[in-house]
Amino acid sequence: MIFIPLIMAHLIGDFILQPNSWVADKERKKGQSIYLYLHVILHVFLTYILLWDRNLWWIALTIGVTHYLIDWAKLQFQNPKTKRTWFFIDQAAHIFVIAILSVTYFPFLRWEDFINSRNLSLITAIIFLTVPSSIFIKNIISIWTPVTVEHSKLQTESLVNAGKYIGILERLLVFVFILVDHWEGVGFMIAAKSVFRFSDLAEAKQRKLTEYVLIGTLLSFGIAILTGIWVKI
């Protein structure tokens, strides 16, 4: 079963090992960016390593070629207004290619085959709950612009990327609670975040900002819960 290793390679290559500077350079120079080709080479390498079968070189090569074409199309046709839409189109296209390759390699594919490799599923889920989930949530809620709080009692200064890492930690903790069948821990996490986060927002009297944070929080917890349930199936 190659679906899980291919998904893992995609998550690592597209989210974990792709710096923001690469993304910015690709968006600025499009097809002329050297980082576009480095990104594709990285995907080919990761795919080949995680498949760990030299006879499957053609799958790694196919991933590289299709990844280049999909990313090139995204860079050519997206603009500031459609950037969010093209992010999801891009990800859907990559996953579609991975699914087609998995079916081609193993034509008698069943749903059970996607979740039988428990160790790989566990590792892939953990990877997904880190940076990839943060980027997905960021793109989902990007249609709203949070209100900038000024002249209020709310302390606007915060640690660099603190929200990102708080989200990652909370998803991983929720994931662990579900795996060990301690759902009360999930409730504790939600209550704890409500006390520390939403009390400040209530003090600032910014309803739109509170709703923005609430949507992001619910998405974060929801993704972690669904991922935990999927791994336990």
C-alpha positions in Angstrom: 0.0 0.0 0.0 1.7 3.2 -1.2 -1.1 5.8 -0.5 0.1 6.6 3.0 3.8 7.0 2.2 2.9 9.2 -0.8 0.7 11.4 1.4 3.4 11.6 4.0 6.0 12.7 1.4 3.6 15.3 0.1 2.9 16.8 3.6 6.6 16.9 4.4 7.6 18.4 1.1 4.8 20.9 0.7 4.6 22.1 4.3 7.4 21.0 6.6 10.4 21.5 4.3 9.2 24.4 2.2 10.3 27.8 3.8 8.1 30.9 3.4 11.0 32.4 1.4 10.7 29.7 -1.2 7.0 30.4 -1.5 7.5 34.2 -1.8 10.2 33.7 -4.5 8.0 31.4 -6.5 5.0 33.8 -6.4 7.2 36.6 -7.5 9.2 34.9 -10.3 6.7 32.1 -11.1 8.2 29.6 -13.5 11.6 31.3 -13.4 12.1 30.7 -9.7 14.9 28.3 -8.9 13.0 27.3 -5.8 10.2 25.8 -7.9 12.6 23.3 -9.3 14.3 22.6 -5.9 10.8 22.1 -4.5 10.0 19.5 -7.2 13.3 17.7 -6.7 12.7 17.6 -3.0 9.3 15.9 -3.6 10.9 13.3 -6.0 13.6 12.5 -3.4 11.1 12.3 -0.5 8.8 10.0 -2.5 11.6 7.7 -3.5 12.9 7.5 0.0 9.6 6.8 1.7 8.5 4.2 -0.9 11.9 2.5 -0.3 11.7 0.5 -3.5 13.9 1.2 -6.4 11.5 -0.5 -8.7 9.0 2.3 -8.0 11.2 5.1 -9.4 8.5 5.8 -12.0 6.1 6.8 -9.3 8.6 9.3 -7.8 9.3 10.7 -11.3 5.5 10.9 -12.0 5.0 12.8 -8.7 7.8 15.2 -9.7 6.4 15.9 -13.2 2.8 16.3 -12.1 3.8 18.4 -9.0 5.7 20.8 -11.3 2.8 21.1 -13.7 0.2 21.7 -10.9 2.4 24.2 -9.1 3.3 26.0 -12.4 -0.4 26.4 -13.2 -1.2 27.7 -9.8 1.6 30.3 -10.0 0.5 31.4 -13.4 -3.2 31.8 -12.8 -3.6 32.8 -9.2 -3.8 36.4 -8.1 -4.3 38.0 -4.7 -8.1 37.6 -4.9 -8.0 33.9 -6.0 -4.9 32.8 -4.0 -7.1 31.1 -1.4 -9.1 29.2 -4.0 -6.0 28.1 -5.9 -4.4 26.8 -2.7 -7.3 24.3 -2.3 -7.3 23.5 -6.0 -3.5 22.8 -5.9 -3.8 20.5 -2.8 -6.8 18.7 -4.3 -4.9 18.1 -7.6 -1.9 16.7 -5.8 -4.0 14.3 -3.7 -5.9 13.2 -6.8 -2.6 12.3 -8.5 -1.5 10.4 -5.4 -4.8 8.5 -5.4 -4.6 7.6 -9.1 -1.0 6.4 -8.7 -2.1 4.3 -5.7 -4.9 2.7 -7.6 -2.6 2.1 -10.6 0.0 0.4 -8.4 -2.7 -1.7 -6.6 -5.8 -1.9 -8.8 -7.8 -3.9 -6.3 -7.8 -1.0 -3.8 -10.2 -1.1 -0.9 -11.0 1.6 1.7 -9.5 -0.6 4.4 -6.2 -0.4 2.7 -6.0 3.3 3.4 -6.0 2.8 7.1 -4.4 -0.6 7.7 -0.8 0.7 7.9 -1.3 1.8 11.5 2.3 3.1 12.1 2.4 5.1 8.9 -1.1 6.4 9.5 0.0 7.6 13.0 3.1 9.3 11.7 1.2 10.9 8.8 -1.5 12.2 11.2 1.1 13.8 13.5 2.8 15.5 10.6 -0.6 16.7 9.3 -1.6 18.2 12.7 1.5 20.4 12.7 2.3 22.9 10.0 -0.1 21.6 7.3 -3.1 22.0 9.5 -2.0 25.5 10.5 -1.8 26.5 6.8 -5.1 24.9 6.0 -6.8 26.8 8.8 -5.1 30.0 7.9 -6.4 29.7 4.3 -9.9 28.7 5.4 -10.4 31.8 7.6 -8.5 34.1 5.3 -11.9 35.3 3.9 -12.3 37.3 7.1 -10.1 40.0 8.3 -9.7 40.3 12.1 -10.3 43.7 13.6 -7.1 45.4 14.8 -7.6 46.3 18.4 -6.4 49.7 19.3 -6.7 51.9 22.4 -8.1 49.1 24.6 -7.1 47.1 27.6 -6.1 44.2 25.4 -2.3 43.5 25.3 -1.7 43.4 21.5 2.0 42.4 21.8 2.6 38.7 21.6 5.5 36.3 20.9 6.5 35.7 17.3 4.4 32.9 15.8 3.0 32.1 19.2 -0.5 31.5 17.8 0.9 29.0 15.3 2.7 26.9 17.9 -0.2 27.1 20.4 -2.4 25.7 17.7 0.0 22.9 16.9 0.4 21.9 20.6 -3.3 22.0 21.2 -4.0 19.7 18.2 -1.3 17.3 19.2 -2.6 17.1 22.8 -6.2 16.6 21.6 -4.9 13.9 19.3 -3.2 12.1 22.2 -6.2 12.4 24.4 -8.4 10.7 21.8 -5.9 7.9 21.1 -5.8 7.0 24.8 -9.6 7.3 25.1 -9.5 10.3 27.5 -12.1 12.6 25.9 -12.4 14.5 29.1 -8.9 15.9 28.3 -10.3 17.5 25.1 -13.0 19.2 27.2 -10.3 20.4 29.6 -8.3 21.8 26.7 -11.3 23.7 25.4 -12.1 25.1 28.8 -8.5 26.1 29.5 -8.2 28.0 26.2 -11.5 29.7 26.8 -10.4 31.0 30.1 -7.0 32.3 28.9 -7.9 33.5 25.4 -11.5 34.6 25.3 -11.4 36.5 28.6 -8.9 39.0 27.0 -11.0 39.2 23.9 -14.2 39.9 25.9 -12.3 42.7 27.8 -11.4 44.3 24.5 -15.1 44.3 23.4 -14.2 43.3 19.9 -17.0 40.9 18.7 -15.6 40.3 15.2 -12.1 39.5 16.5 -13.7 37.1 19.1 -15.7 35.3 16.4 -12.6 35.1 14.2 -10.5 33.5 16.9 -13.4 31.2 17.8 -13.7 29.9 14.2 -10.0 29.2 14.1 -10.1 27.4 17.5 -13.1 25.2 16.5 -11.5 24.3 13.2 -8.2 23.4 15.1 -10.0 21.2 17.6 -12.3 19.7 14.9 -9.4 18.8 12.7 -7.5 17.2 15.6 -10.6 15.2 16.7 -11.4 13.9 13.2 -7.8 12.9 12.7 -7.7 11.1 16.0 -11.0 9.2 15.1 -9.6 8.3 11.6 -6.4 6.8 13.1 -8.4 4.8 15.6 -10.7 3.2 13.0 
